[in-house]
Amino acid sequence: MDNTRNTTREWVHGLIALILGLFLLGISSGMGVMKSIVDLWGSILSIPEYPAVIMREMFIEWRSWSRDKNTLNDEVRRLRNENAKLRLDLAKFNSEKIYESSDNEIRTARVTLRAPMSWWSEIRIDRGEQDKITQGLPVFSNGYLIGRVSSVSLMSSWAELITSPSFMIPAVIEETRELGVVAGDGNGSVLLRYIPAGRGIKTGMKVSTAMIGEQVPPGLPIGQISGEFAAGVDGYTTYRIEPGADMSRFYTVSY
């Protein structure tokens, strides 16, 4: 009787253990299936989310790059302005040395030829090598720069005028210290090119030479701003210059 009871008890315990094991196996396999379903669903949902994630990362990188670029541009502009001021200061110092070493004697020459076809481009004067004329020497009228010597012979020379389209000379607006390039248009007008837009340039501001070389020191007067000519590309503006000298008629020049 006791043996029967023990056997029955063992069978009951075994059956309970079997049922419990099957239950636990079912739960564990069910969790695996659920995990697989969740993983699959997450993979499916990640497909439409992927472009948004990429765009977000690109936007963050672009914003960081843009901020760094603006900082670098500001620093470059600051360094350019400082460099320009240093060049002008050095140019003034060098020009003072040039003036001190020269005899400051003003010489005059007579205009011997101004051809109609090249009226706004060049003139010939009656001074040459024997008069200590050298190529690149500035030429004046009424105290203002009107050109520079382009070629020299023994007894005469040719000077290119600031109204010539091939005449290009660095210049500075005295009130703002902005640097540009003076060039003619071939029709009697003088232009100041490559001035950054938005710098507050006004009519009447004076324009003079920047440092060019030992023969053309800075500070030589050219004229004044007479108005805006055109807003160019890349953020630069071109201005008209009213020359201090009458470029349409002069019969003598100084050098």
Contacts in CASP RR format, 6 or more apart in sequence:
PFRMAT RR
TARGET T0000
AUTHOR 0000-0000-0000
METHOD contacts of the structure
MODEL  1
MDNTRNTTREWVHGLIALILGLFLLGISSGMGVMKSIVDLWGSILSIPEY
PAVIMREMFIEWRSWSRDKNTLNDEVRRLRNENAKLRLDLAKFNSEKIYE
SSDNEIRTARVTLRAPMSWWSEIRIDRGEQDKITQGLPVFSNGYLIGRVS
SVSLMSSWAELITSPSFMIPAVIEETRELGVVAGDGNGSVLLRYIPAGRG
IKTGMKVSTAMIGEQVPPGLPIGQISGEFAAGVDGYTTYRIEPGADMSRF
YTVSY
84 177 0 8 1.000
84 179 0 8 1.000
85 177 0 8 1.000
87 210 0 8 1.000
87 211 0 8 1.000
88 172 0 8 1.000
88 177 0 8 1.000
88 210 0 8 1.000
88 211 0 8 1.000
88 218 0 8 1.000
90 211 0 8 1.000
91 210 0 8 1.000
91 211 0 8 1.000
91 217 0 8 1.000
91 218 0 8 1.000
92 218 0 8 1.000
92 219 0 8 1.000
94 211 0 8 1.000
94 214 0 8 1.000
94 217 0 8 1.000
95 211 0 8 1.000
95 217 0 8 1.000
95 218 0 8 1.000
95 219 0 8 1.000
98 214 0 8 1.000
98 217 0 8 1.000
99 217 0 8 1.000
106 254 0 8 1.000
106 255 0 8 1.000
107 127 0 8 1.000
107 131 0 8 1.000
107 254 0 8 1.000
107 255 0 8 1.000
108 252 0 8 1.000
108 253 0 8 1.000
108 254 0 8 1.000
108 255 0 8 1.000
109 125 0 8 1.000
109 126 0 8 1.000
109 127 0 8 1.000
109 131 0 8 1.000
109 157 0 8 1.000
109 252 0 8 1.000
109 253 0 8 1.000
109 254 0 8 1.000
109 255 0 8 1.000
110 125 0 8 1.000
110 126 0 8 1.000
110 251 0 8 1.000
110 252 0 8 1.000
111 123 0 8 1.000
111 124 0 8 1.000
111 125 0 8 1.000
111 250 0 8 1.000
111 251 0 8 1.000
111 252 0 8 1.000
111 253 0 8 1.000
112 124 0 8 1.000
112 125 0 8 1.000
112 126 0 8 1.000
112 156 0 8 1.000
113 123 0 8 1.000
113 124 0 8 1.000
114 122 0 8 1.000
114 123 0 8 1.000
114 124 0 8 1.000
120 161 0 8 1.000
120 163 0 8 1.000
120 164 0 8 1.000
120 184 0 8 1.000
120 186 0 8 1.000
120 187 0 8 1.000
120 188 0 8 1.000
120 247 0 8 1.000
121 160 0 8 1.000
121 161 0 8 1.000
121 163 0 8 1.000
121 164 0 8 1.000
121 165 0 8 1.000
121 166 0 8 1.000
121 186 0 8 1.000
122 150 0 8 1.000
122 158 0 8 1.000
122 159 0 8 1.000
122 160 0 8 1.000
122 161 0 8 1.000
122 164 0 8 1.000
123 158 0 8 1.000
123 159 0 8 1.000
123 161 0 8 1.000
123 253 0 8 1.000
124 156 0 8 1.000
124 157 0 8 1.000
124 158 0 8 1.000
124 159 0 8 1.000
125 139 0 8 1.000
125 156 0 8 1.000
125 157 0 8 1.000
125 158 0 8 1.000
125 159 0 8 1.000
125 253 0 8 1.000
126 155 0 8 1.000
126 156 0 8 1.000
127 133 0 8 1.000
127 155 0 8 1.000
127 156 0 8 1.000
127 157 0 8 1.000
127 255 0 8 1.000
128 152 0 8 1.000
128 153 0 8 1.000
128 154 0 8 1.000
128 155 0 8 1.000
128 156 0 8 1.000
128 157 0 8 1.000
129 152 0 8 1.000
129 153 0 8 1.000
129 154 0 8 1.000
129 155 0 8 1.000
130 154 0 8 1.000
130 155 0 8 1.000
133 149 0 8 1.000
133 152 0 8 1.000
133 157 0 8 1.000
133 255 0 8 1.000
134 149 0 8 1.000
134 152 0 8 1.000
134 215 0 8 1.000
135 149 0 8 1.000
135 150 0 8 1.000
135 151 0 8 1.000
135 152 0 8 1.000
136 148 0 8 1.000
136 149 0 8 1.000
136 150 0 8 1.000
136 215 0 8 1.000
136 216 0 8 1.000
137 148 0 8 1.000
137 149 0 8 1.000
137 215 0 8 1.000
137 255 0 8 1.000
138 145 0 8 1.000
138 147 0 8 1.000
138 148 0 8 1.000
138 209 0 8 1.000
138 215 0 8 1.000
138 216 0 8 1.000
138 220 0 8 1.000
138 255 0 8 1.000
139 145 0 8 1.000
139 146 0 8 1.000
139 147 0 8 1.000
139 148 0 8 1.000
139 149 0 8 1.000
139 159 0 8 1.000
139 253 0 8 1.000
139 254 0 8 1.000
139 255 0 8 1.000
140 146 0 8 1.000
140 220 0 8 1.000
140 245 0 8 1.000
140 253 0 8 1.000
140 254 0 8 1.000
140 255 0 8 1.000
141 245 0 8 1.000
141 246 0 8 1.000
141 250 0 8 1.000
141 252 0 8 1.000
141 253 0 8 1.000
141 254 0 8 1.000
142 244 0 8 1.000
142 245 0 8 1.000
142 246 0 8 1.000
142 250 0 8 1.000
143 221 0 8 1.000
143 244 0 8 1.000
143 245 0 8 1.000
143 254 0 8 1.000
144 221 0 8 1.000
144 222 0 8 1.000
144 223 0 8 1.000
144 243 0 8 1.000
144 244 0 8 1.000
144 245 0 8 1.000
145 162 0 8 1.000
145 209 0 8 1.000
145 220 0 8 1.000
145 221 0 8 1.000
145 222 0 8 1.000
145 245 0 8 1.000
146 159 0 8 1.000
146 161 0 8 1.000
146 162 0 8 1.000
146 243 0 8 1.000
146 245 0 8 1.000
146 247 0 8 1.000
146 250 0 8 1.000
146 253 0 8 1.000
147 159 0 8 1.000
147 160 0 8 1.000
147 161 0 8 1.000
147 162 0 8 1.000
147 167 0 8 1.000
148 159 0 8 1.000
148 160 0 8 1.000
148 167 0 8 1.000
148 169 0 8 1.000
148 215 0 8 1.000
148 216 0 8 1.000
149 157 0 8 1.000
149 158 0 8 1.000
149 159 0 8 1.000
149 255 0 8 1.000
150 158 0 8 1.000
150 159 0 8 1.000
150 160 0 8 1.000
151 157 0 8 1.000
151 158 0 8 1.000
152 158 0 8 1.000
159 253 0 8 1.000
160 166 0 8 1.000
160 167 0 8 1.000
161 167 0 8 1.000
161 247 0 8 1.000
162 169 0 8 1.000
162 182 0 8 1.000
162 184 0 8 1.000
162 190 0 8 1.000
162 222 0 8 1.000
162 243 0 8 1.000
162 247 0 8 1.000
163 184 0 8 1.000
163 185 0 8 1.000
163 186 0 8 1.000
163 187 0 8 1.000
163 188 0 8 1.000
163 189 0 8 1.000
163 190 0 8 1.000
163 243 0 8 1.000
163 247 0 8 1.000
164 184 0 8 1.000
164 186 0 8 1.000
165 183 0 8 1.000
165 184 0 8 1.000
165 185 0 8 1.000
165 186 0 8 1.000
166 183 0 8 1.000
167 182 0 8 1.000
167 183 0 8 1.000
167 184 0 8 1.000
168 181 0 8 1.000
168 182 0 8 1.000
168 183 0 8 1.000
169 181 0 8 1.000
169 182 0 8 1.000
169 183 0 8 1.000
169 209 0 8 1.000
169 212 0 8 1.000
169 216 0 8 1.000
170 179 0 8 1.000
170 180 0 8 1.000
170 181 0 8 1.000
170 182 0 8 1.000
170 209 0 8 1.000
170 210 0 8 1.000
170 211 0 8 1.000
170 212 0 8 1.000
171 179 0 8 1.000
171 180 0 8 1.000
171 181 0 8 1.000
171 182 0 8 1.000
171 192 0 8 1.000
171 207 0 8 1.000
171 208 0 8 1.000
171 209 0 8 1.000
171 210 0 8 1.000
171 222 0 8 1.000
172 178 0 8 1.000
172 179 0 8 1.000
172 180 0 8 1.000
172 207 0 8 1.000
172 208 0 8 1.000
172 209 0 8 1.000
172 210 0 8 1.000
172 218 0 8 1.000
172 219 0 8 1.000
173 192 0 8 1.000
173 195 0 8 1.000
173 201 0 8 1.000
173 205 0 8 1.000
173 206 0 8 1.000
173 207 0 8 1.000
173 225 0 8 1.000
174 205 0 8 1.000
174 206 0 8 1.000
174 207 0 8 1.000
174 208 0 8 1.000
175 202 0 8 1.000
175 205 0 8 1.000
175 206 0 8 1.000
176 199 0 8 1.000
176 200 0 8 1.000
176 201 0 8 1.000
176 205 0 8 1.000
178 195 0 8 1.000
178 196 0 8 1.000
178 199 0 8 1.000
178 201 0 8 1.000
179 194 0 8 1.000
179 210 0 8 1.000
180 192 0 8 1.000
180 193 0 8 1.000
180 194 0 8 1.000
180 195 0 8 1.000
180 210 0 8 1.000
181 192 0 8 1.000
181 193 0 8 1.000
181 194 0 8 1.000
182 190 0 8 1.000
182 191 0 8 1.000
182 192 0 8 1.000
182 193 0 8 1.000
182 207 0 8 1.000
182 222 0 8 1.000
182 241 0 8 1.000
183 190 0 8 1.000
183 191 0 8 1.000
183 193 0 8 1.000
184 190 0 8 1.000
184 191 0 8 1.000
185 191 0 8 1.000
188 247 0 8 1.000
188 248 0 8 1.000
189 240 0 8 1.000
190 222 0 8 1.000
190 240 0 8 1.000
190 241 0 8 1.000
190 242 0 8 1.000
190 243 0 8 1.000
190 247 0 8 1.000
191 229 0 8 1.000
191 238 0 8 1.000
191 239 0 8 1.000
191 240 0 8 1.000
191 241 0 8 1.000
192 207 0 8 1.000
192 225 0 8 1.000
192 238 0 8 1.000
192 239 0 8 1.000
192 240 0 8 1.000
192 241 0 8 1.000
193 236 0 8 1.000
193 238 0 8 1.000
194 236 0 8 1.000
194 238 0 8 1.000
195 201 0 8 1.000
195 236 0 8 1.000
195 237 0 8 1.000
195 238 0 8 1.000
195 239 0 8 1.000
196 235 0 8 1.000
196 236 0 8 1.000
196 237 0 8 1.000
197 231 0 8 1.000
197 235 0 8 1.000
197 236 0 8 1.000
197 237 0 8 1.000
198 237 0 8 1.000
201 225 0 8 1.000
201 228 0 8 1.000
201 237 0 8 1.000
201 239 0 8 1.000
202 225 0 8 1.000
203 224 0 8 1.000
203 225 0 8 1.000
203 226 0 8 1.000
203 227 0 8 1.000
204 224 0 8 1.000
204 225 0 8 1.000
204 226 0 8 1.000
205 224 0 8 1.000
205 225 0 8 1.000
206 221 0 8 1.000
206 223 0 8 1.000
206 224 0 8 1.000
207 221 0 8 1.000
207 222 0 8 1.000
207 223 0 8 1.000
207 224 0 8 1.000
207 225 0 8 1.000
207 241 0 8 1.000
208 218 0 8 1.000
208 219 0 8 1.000
208 220 0 8 1.000
208 221 0 8 1.000
208 222 0 8 1.000
208 223 0 8 1.000
209 216 0 8 1.000
209 217 0 8 1.000
209 218 0 8 1.000
209 219 0 8 1.000
209 220 0 8 1.000
209 222 0 8 1.000
210 218 0 8 1.000
210 219 0 8 1.000
211 217 0 8 1.000
211 218 0 8 1.000
212 218 0 8 1.000
221 244 0 8 1.000
222 241 0 8 1.000
222 243 0 8 1.000
222 244 0 8 1.000
223 241 0 8 1.000
223 242 0 8 1.000
223 243 0 8 1.000
223 244 0 8 1.000
224 241 0 8 1.000
224 242 0 8 1.000
224 244 0 8 1.000
225 239 0 8 1.000
225 240 0 8 1.000
225 241 0 8 1.000
225 242 0 8 1.000
226 239 0 8 1.000
226 240 0 8 1.000
226 241 0 8 1.000
226 242 0 8 1.000
227 239 0 8 1.000
227 240 0 8 1.000
228 237 0 8 1.000
228 238 0 8 1.000
228 239 0 8 1.000
228 240 0 8 1.000
229 238 0 8 1.000
229 239 0 8 1.000
229 240 0 8 1.000
230 237 0 8 1.000
230 238 0 8 1.000
231 237 0 8 1.000
231 238 0 8 1.000
232 238 0 8 1.000
END
